[in-house]
Each structure stands twice: as C-alpha cells, then as structure tokens.
Amino acid sequence: MARYYKVFSHDKVNSINLSHDGKTLVSASIDGSIKIWDLMVIYILLIIKPTTNKLPIS
C-alpha cells in the first residue's frame, strides 16, 4: 500500500527526483531551496538555501 505525506517544509515545490534505490528524494522549491530526504524514516538530511550574496561578473 502506498503511503502519502504532506510536506510542510516547502512553500511550493518545483521539482522532485527519486534515487534509484528509492531511499532518497531531492525536492526543489520555488524559493530556491533544495532538500534531501531520507524516505526510510521521512527525515530531512540536508537543506541547501540560496545565498543573497551576489558575485560580480567580470
């Protein structure tokens, strides 16, 4: 039986990608954040947030 979980940590999800073994999920949000999920325990392993620092273009 499939299990469905509502993800409260992203405002709006742009993209998701599931690992080949089905144990890890990567989600990308409209705010630019990326989250890596351990699906075996439904836990966020890593959160990557966009920076506000802009590098000069030379």
C-alpha positions, 0 to 999 in steps of 0.5 A: 500500500502506498503511503502519502505525506504532506510536506510542510517544509516547502512553500511550493515545490518545483521539482522532485527526483527519486534515487534509484534505490528509492531511499532518497528524494531531492525536492526543489522549491520555488524559493530556491531551496533544495532538500534531501530526504531520507524516505526510510524514516521521512527525515530531512538530511540536508537543506541547501538555501540560496545565498543573497550574496551576489558575485560580480561578473567580470 
